[in-house]
Amino acid sequence: MSPTRFASEHKWIYYGAIVVLLGLVVAGLVRYSAITTNNRATTKANELADAAVAAGLPRPDTELIAGLLGTDGGLVCNDPASALKSALWKINVSNGAAFVGQRPVIGDGRALRAEATIIEIYCPEKLDKIQDRLDDLKTDDTVRR
């Protein structure tokens, strides 16, 4: 049996090996991309958790933050200066009643500073658009610590 005849009879082995190697390369690239995205999300989540501790808040779960905000800030950075987001802040800074019993109150400034910190870490280019609206709200230290 000649070497060329053996090689021509078993080409499927070579083709199969090439397909398996290409599959491994593609899987490796996809996995590498997922790991780097995960690492960036975890880094930003740790930065946010450190900022919360520096502000006197308990350290939040970084895995939860990374899952919710990802690498781009998620819904928090999705047009934070819109009228809808501004209305939601004003509703959240109320006495907690519903419908006709709901009244505006002087809210605690730490809650607004927390959202500003999220925007500062995840989408700093949008912070200047929202800072004016945050400064217009009347806040004080209203929550006992």
MODELLER restraints for C-alpha pairs under 7 A, 6 or more apart:
rsr = mdl.restraints
at = mdl.atoms
rsr.add(forms.Gaussian(group=physical.xy_distance, feature=features.Distance(at['CA:40:A'], at['CA:71:A']), mean=6.21, stdev=0.5))
rsr.add(forms.Gaussian(group=physical.xy_distance, feature=features.Distance(at['CA:41:A'], at['CA:66:A']), mean=5.12, stdev=0.5))
rsr.add(forms.Gaussian(group=physical.xy_distance, feature=features.Distance(at['CA:41:A'], at['CA:70:A']), mean=5.03, stdev=0.5))
rsr.add(forms.Gaussian(group=physical.xy_distance, feature=features.Distance(at['CA:41:A'], at['CA:71:A']), mean=4.64, stdev=0.5))
rsr.add(forms.Gaussian(group=physical.xy_distance, feature=features.Distance(at['CA:42:A'], at['CA:62:A']), mean=6.83, stdev=0.5))
rsr.add(forms.Gaussian(group=physical.xy_distance, feature=features.Distance(at['CA:42:A'], at['CA:66:A']), mean=5.50, stdev=0.5))
rsr.add(forms.Gaussian(group=physical.xy_distance, feature=features.Distance(at['CA:45:A'], at['CA:62:A']), mean=5.27, stdev=0.5))
rsr.add(forms.Gaussian(group=physical.xy_distance, feature=features.Distance(at['CA:45:A'], at['CA:65:A']), mean=5.55, stdev=0.5))
rsr.add(forms.Gaussian(group=physical.xy_distance, feature=features.Distance(at['CA:45:A'], at['CA:66:A']), mean=5.34, stdev=0.5))
rsr.add(forms.Gaussian(group=physical.xy_distance, feature=features.Distance(at['CA:46:A'], at['CA:62:A']), mean=5.94, stdev=0.5))
rsr.add(forms.Gaussian(group=physical.xy_distance, feature=features.Distance(at['CA:48:A'], at['CA:118:A']), mean=6.77, stdev=0.5))
rsr.add(forms.Gaussian(group=physical.xy_distance, feature=features.Distance(at['CA:49:A'], at['CA:59:A']), mean=5.60, stdev=0.5))
rsr.add(forms.Gaussian(group=physical.xy_distance, feature=features.Distance(at['CA:49:A'], at['CA:60:A']), mean=5.84, stdev=0.5))
rsr.add(forms.Gaussian(group=physical.xy_distance, feature=features.Distance(at['CA:49:A'], at['CA:62:A']), mean=6.67, stdev=0.5))
rsr.add(forms.Gaussian(group=physical.xy_distance, feature=features.Distance(at['CA:52:A'], at['CA:58:A']), mean=6.85, stdev=0.5))
rsr.add(forms.Gaussian(group=physical.xy_distance, feature=features.Distance(at['CA:52:A'], at['CA:59:A']), mean=6.29, stdev=0.5))
rsr.add(forms.Gaussian(group=physical.xy_distance, feature=features.Distance(at['CA:53:A'], at['CA:59:A']), mean=5.52, stdev=0.5))
rsr.add(forms.Gaussian(group=physical.xy_distance, feature=features.Distance(at['CA:68:A'], at['CA:74:A']), mean=6.93, stdev=0.5))
rsr.add(forms.Gaussian(group=physical.xy_distance, feature=features.Distance(at['CA:72:A'], at['CA:122:A']), mean=5.71, stdev=0.5))
rsr.add(forms.Gaussian(group=physical.xy_distance, feature=features.Distance(at['CA:72:A'], at['CA:123:A']), mean=6.89, stdev=0.5))
rsr.add(forms.Gaussian(group=physical.xy_distance, feature=features.Distance(at['CA:73:A'], at['CA:122:A']), mean=5.05, stdev=0.5))
rsr.add(forms.Gaussian(group=physical.xy_distance, feature=features.Distance(at['CA:73:A'], at['CA:123:A']), mean=6.77, stdev=0.5))
rsr.add(forms.Gaussian(group=physical.xy_distance, feature=features.Distance(at['CA:77:A'], at['CA:119:A']), mean=6.39, stdev=0.5))
rsr.add(forms.Gaussian(group=physical.xy_distance, feature=features.Distance(at['CA:77:A'], at['CA:123:A']), mean=6.17, stdev=0.5))
rsr.add(forms.Gaussian(group=physical.xy_distance, feature=features.Distance(at['CA:80:A'], at['CA:130:A']), mean=6.65, stdev=0.5))
rsr.add(forms.Gaussian(group=physical.xy_distance, feature=features.Distance(at['CA:81:A'], at['CA:129:A']), mean=6.00, stdev=0.5))
rsr.add(forms.Gaussian(group=physical.xy_distance, feature=features.Distance(at['CA:81:A'], at['CA:130:A']), mean=5.11, stdev=0.5))
rsr.add(forms.Gaussian(group=physical.xy_distance, feature=features.Distance(at['CA:93:A'], at['CA:104:A']), mean=6.60, stdev=0.5))
rsr.add(forms.Gaussian(group=physical.xy_distance, feature=features.Distance(at['CA:93:A'], at['CA:105:A']), mean=6.40, stdev=0.5))
rsr.add(forms.Gaussian(group=physical.xy_distance, feature=features.Distance(at['CA:93:A'], at['CA:107:A']), mean=5.36, stdev=0.5))
rsr.add(forms.Gaussian(group=physical.xy_distance, feature=features.Distance(at['CA:94:A'], at['CA:102:A']), mean=6.64, stdev=0.5))
rsr.add(forms.Gaussian(group=physical.xy_distance, feature=features.Distance(at['CA:94:A'], at['CA:103:A']), mean=5.66, stdev=0.5))
rsr.add(forms.Gaussian(group=physical.xy_distance, feature=features.Distance(at['CA:94:A'], at['CA:104:A']), mean=4.47, stdev=0.5))
rsr.add(forms.Gaussian(group=physical.xy_distance, feature=features.Distance(at['CA:94:A'], at['CA:105:A']), mean=5.11, stdev=0.5))
rsr.add(forms.Gaussian(group=physical.xy_distance, feature=features.Distance(at['CA:95:A'], at['CA:102:A']), mean=6.11, stdev=0.5))
rsr.add(forms.Gaussian(group=physical.xy_distance, feature=features.Distance(at['CA:95:A'], at['CA:103:A']), mean=5.74, stdev=0.5))
rsr.add(forms.Gaussian(group=physical.xy_distance, feature=features.Distance(at['CA:95:A'], at['CA:104:A']), mean=6.42, stdev=0.5))
rsr.add(forms.Gaussian(group=physical.xy_distance, feature=features.Distance(at['CA:95:A'], at['CA:105:A']), mean=6.15, stdev=0.5))
rsr.add(forms.Gaussian(group=physical.xy_distance, feature=features.Distance(at['CA:96:A'], at['CA:102:A']), mean=6.49, stdev=0.5))
rsr.add(forms.Gaussian(group=physical.xy_distance, feature=features.Distance(at['CA:106:A'], at['CA:138:A']), mean=5.98, stdev=0.5))
rsr.add(forms.Gaussian(group=physical.xy_distance, feature=features.Distance(at['CA:106:A'], at['CA:139:A']), mean=5.21, stdev=0.5))
rsr.add(forms.Gaussian(group=physical.xy_distance, feature=features.Distance(at['CA:106:A'], at['CA:140:A']), mean=6.46, stdev=0.5))
rsr.add(forms.Gaussian(group=physical.xy_distance, feature=features.Distance(at['CA:107:A'], at['CA:139:A']), mean=4.96, stdev=0.5))
rsr.add(forms.Gaussian(group=physical.xy_distance, feature=features.Distance(at['CA:107:A'], at['CA:140:A']), mean=6.24, stdev=0.5))
rsr.add(forms.Gaussian(group=physical.xy_distance, feature=features.Distance(at['CA:107:A'], at['CA:142:A']), mean=6.38, stdev=0.5))
rsr.add(forms.Gaussian(group=physical.xy_distance, feature=features.Distance(at['CA:108:A'], at['CA:139:A']), mean=5.46, stdev=0.5))
rsr.add(forms.Gaussian(group=physical.xy_distance, feature=features.Distance(at['CA:108:A'], at['CA:140:A']), mean=5.24, stdev=0.5))
rsr.add(forms.Gaussian(group=physical.xy_distance, feature=features.Distance(at['CA:108:A'], at['CA:141:A']), mean=5.19, stdev=0.5))
rsr.add(forms.Gaussian(group=physical.xy_distance, feature=features.Distance(at['CA:108:A'], at['CA:142:A']), mean=5.15, stdev=0.5))
rsr.add(forms.Gaussian(group=physical.xy_distance, feature=features.Distance(at['CA:108:A'], at['CA:143:A']), mean=6.24, stdev=0.5))
rsr.add(forms.Gaussian(group=physical.xy_distance, feature=features.Distance(at['CA:109:A'], at['CA:139:A']), mean=5.01, stdev=0.5))
rsr.add(forms.Gaussian(group=physical.xy_distance, feature=features.Distance(at['CA:109:A'], at['CA:140:A']), mean=5.73, stdev=0.5))
rsr.add(forms.Gaussian(group=physical.xy_distance, feature=features.Distance(at['CA:109:A'], at['CA:141:A']), mean=6.55, stdev=0.5))
rsr.add(forms.Gaussian(group=physical.xy_distance, feature=features.Distance(at['CA:119:A'], at['CA:127:A']), mean=6.05, stdev=0.5))
rsr.add(forms.Gaussian(group=physical.xy_distance, feature=features.Distance(at['CA:120:A'], at['CA:127:A']), mean=6.06, stdev=0.5))
